[in-house]
Amino acid sequence: QATATIEEPRQTMYDGPRIFMDVTRATQLGTWTGWIESPEGRIVLDGTTSGTKDRSWGIRPVGEPLPGAPSTRVPQLCFFWAPLLTSAGGRHVMSFQDGEGRHLHHSGGILPLIGGGEAVPADGELAFTWRPGTRWMDRGSMTSGAETYDLEPIARFHMRGVGYGHPTYGHGKWHGGPLTAGESLTLSELNPLDYPNIHVQHVVRVHGTEAGLGVVEQLVIGPYAPAGLTGLLDGVS
């Protein structure tokens, strides 16, 4: 089972006169076979495992800082990305927002199952209640076209595990040559307000006209009025 693929509109953001982000992303949803192995053991995917395939490309603020005058930009970034897979196909919403919750870049789409046509843009919005003491959702909802879905988190993946915000193995950091490393963390012991831990993807159970599974990615740095956040890394009260 797989859906059509959707490409998001180009997302360009500036720090004064300099571009600090200029990216786009293609997303497809489906089911998977195979296995994933770690020192903790092997997880077998039996063909009924829902998943996403996404590929993004462009310019991001990763690796070593650019030379020249330091940035005068107040640190603030709010990014939400949510692909959902149900028996009827896929739904997708992406949003960059400012500190007041206004969209800077925003797109959504409906992704039919293969054979059902091309993916089409569709109005979509995400809304959240927040887990106190964190910058993570407690519950969420998505409107997509005429449908509304309730999003129930059932697991949490920390994006530091694939390099985002990792203090040692972050994207683009030079280690003098090829390097292989790994780490094993107990999620319940992580401080949710330490910078490397705030960027997460929640696996969510989807409730609505059709049921399914999905992912809600959240990265909230700096003030964000809809959650009552006023500082750089304060938590929801």
C-alpha positions in Angstrom: 0.0 0.0 0.0 1.3 3.4 -0.9 0.1 6.9 -1.7 0.8 9.4 -4.4 3.7 11.8 -3.6 3.3 15.5 -2.8 6.0 18.2 -3.0 5.7 21.2 -0.7 6.0 24.7 -2.0 9.5 26.3 -1.7 10.2 27.7 1.8 12.6 30.7 1.9 13.5 32.5 5.1 15.9 35.3 5.8 18.2 36.5 8.6 18.5 40.2 7.6 19.9 40.2 4.1 21.1 36.6 4.3 19.1 33.5 3.4 19.3 31.0 6.3 16.7 28.6 4.9 15.6 27.8 1.4 14.1 24.3 1.2 11.4 22.0 -0.1 10.3 18.5 0.6 8.6 15.6 -1.1 6.5 13.1 1.0 4.9 9.8 0.3 3.1 7.4 2.7 2.8 3.7 2.7 3.4 0.4 4.4 6.8 -1.3 4.7 8.6 -4.6 4.9 12.1 -5.3 6.2 13.9 -4.9 9.6 15.6 -2.4 11.8 18.4 -3.6 14.0 20.2 -1.9 17.0 22.1 -3.2 20.0 18.8 -3.6 21.7 17.6 -6.1 19.1 15.8 -6.4 15.7 12.4 -5.0 14.8 10.7 -6.8 11.9 8.4 -4.9 9.6 5.8 -7.4 8.3 4.2 -5.4 5.5 1.5 -3.9 7.6 3.8 -1.3 9.2 2.8 2.3 8.3 5.5 4.8 7.5 6.6 7.8 5.6 9.2 8.4 2.9 10.2 12.0 2.7 13.1 13.8 1.0 14.0 17.4 1.7 16.7 19.4 0.0 18.1 23.0 0.0 19.8 25.3 2.4 19.5 24.9 6.2 21.4 26.5 9.1 23.5 23.4 9.9 27.2 22.7 10.3 29.7 25.4 11.3 28.5 29.0 11.5 28.9 31.2 8.4 31.8 33.7 8.7 31.1 37.4 9.0 29.1 39.5 11.4 27.0 37.5 13.9 23.3 37.3 13.5 21.1 39.9 15.2 18.0 37.8 14.7 16.1 36.9 17.9 16.0 33.1 18.0 12.5 32.0 17.1 11.5 29.0 15.0 8.2 27.1 14.9 7.9 24.2 12.6 5.1 21.6 12.4 4.9 18.7 9.9 2.2 16.1 9.9 1.7 13.3 7.4 -1.2 10.9 8.2 -2.1 7.5 6.6 -5.6 6.1 6.8 -7.4 3.4 4.8 -8.5 6.1 2.4 -5.1 7.5 1.7 -2.9 10.2 3.0 -3.3 13.7 4.5 -0.5 16.2 4.9 0.0 19.6 6.6 3.2 21.6 7.0 3.6 25.0 8.7 6.3 27.4 9.7 4.9 30.0 12.1 6.1 33.2 13.8 6.0 33.9 17.5 2.3 35.0 17.3 1.3 31.8 15.5 1.0 33.4 12.1 1.9 31.3 9.1 5.2 32.1 7.4 5.0 29.1 5.1 2.0 26.8 5.0 0.7 24.0 2.8 -1.5 20.9 2.9 -2.5 18.1 0.6 -4.6 15.0 0.0 -2.6 12.0 -1.2 -4.8 9.3 -2.8 -3.6 5.6 -2.8 -1.7 4.6 -5.8 -4.1 4.2 -8.7 -6.5 6.8 -7.3 -4.9 9.8 -9.0 -2.3 12.5 -8.2 -1.9 14.3 -4.9 -3.8 17.6 -4.7 -3.3 20.7 -2.5 -5.9 21.1 0.2 -6.5 23.6 2.9 -5.3 22.2 6.2 -4.6 23.4 9.8 -3.1 21.9 12.9 -4.1 22.7 16.5 -2.6 21.4 19.7 -3.1 21.2 23.5 0.3 21.1 25.2 2.0 18.9 27.8 2.9 21.1 30.8 6.6 21.6 31.4 7.5 20.8 27.7 7.3 22.2 24.2 5.5 19.1 23.0 1.9 18.4 22.2 -0.4 16.6 24.6 -3.1 16.1 22.0 -3.7 17.5 18.5 -6.2 17.8 15.6 -5.9 18.3 11.9 -8.4 19.8 9.5 -7.8 18.7 5.9 -10.3 19.7 3.3 -13.7 18.8 4.7 -12.3 16.3 7.2 -11.2 16.7 10.8 -8.9 14.2 12.6 -8.1 13.8 16.3 -4.4 13.0 16.9 -3.5 10.9 19.9 0.3 10.6 20.6 1.3 7.0 21.3 5.2 7.2 21.0 7.9 9.8 20.7 11.0 9.9 18.5 13.8 12.4 19.3 15.2 14.0 16.2 18.7 14.2 17.8 18.8 10.5 16.9 19.2 11.4 13.2 21.5 14.5 13.9 19.0 17.4 14.4 20.4 19.5 17.2 22.7 16.8 18.5 25.5 18.4 20.6 28.2 16.1 19.1 26.9 14.5 16.0 24.8 17.4 14.5 24.3 17.7 10.8 27.3 19.1 8.9 29.8 18.9 11.8 33.3 18.0 10.8 35.0 15.2 12.7 38.2 14.9 10.7 37.0 12.1 8.5 34.5 9.2 8.5 33.0 8.5 11.9 30.4 6.0 13.1 28.8 6.3 16.5 25.7 5.6 18.4 24.0 6.2 21.7 21.2 4.7 23.8 18.9 7.0 25.8 16.1 6.4 28.3 13.4 8.8 27.1 11.8 9.1 30.5 15.1 10.5 31.9 15.6 13.2 29.2 15.0 16.9 30.2 12.3 18.0 27.7 13.7 21.6 27.8 17.3 20.8 27.0 17.9 22.1 23.5 18.9 18.7 21.9 15.6 17.2 23.2 12.9 19.7 22.1 12.8 18.6 18.4 10.6 15.5 18.2 8.3 13.5 16.0 5.2 12.0 17.7 3.7 8.8 16.3 0.0 9.5 16.5 -3.1 7.4 16.3 -5.6 9.0 13.9 -9.3 9.1 14.8 -11.9 10.5 12.3 -14.0 9.4 9.4 -11.1 7.0 8.7 -8.7 5.7 11.3 -5.0 5.3 10.8 -1.5 6.3 12.0 0.7 9.3 11.4 3.5 11.5 12.6 3.5 15.0 14.0 6.9 16.7 14.0 7.3 19.7 16.3 10.2 22.1 16.7 9.4 25.2 18.8 12.3 27.5 19.7 11.7 30.9 21.3 8.4 32.7 22.0 5.2 31.1 20.7 2.0 32.8 21.9 -0.5 30.0 21.1 1.3 27.8 23.7 1.9 30.7 26.1 5.7 30.4 25.6 7.7 33.7 26.1 11.3 32.7 26.5 13.9 30.8 24.5 13.4 27.4 26.0 10.7 27.8 28.7 8.0 25.1 29.1 4.2 25.3 28.9 2.7 26.2 32.2 
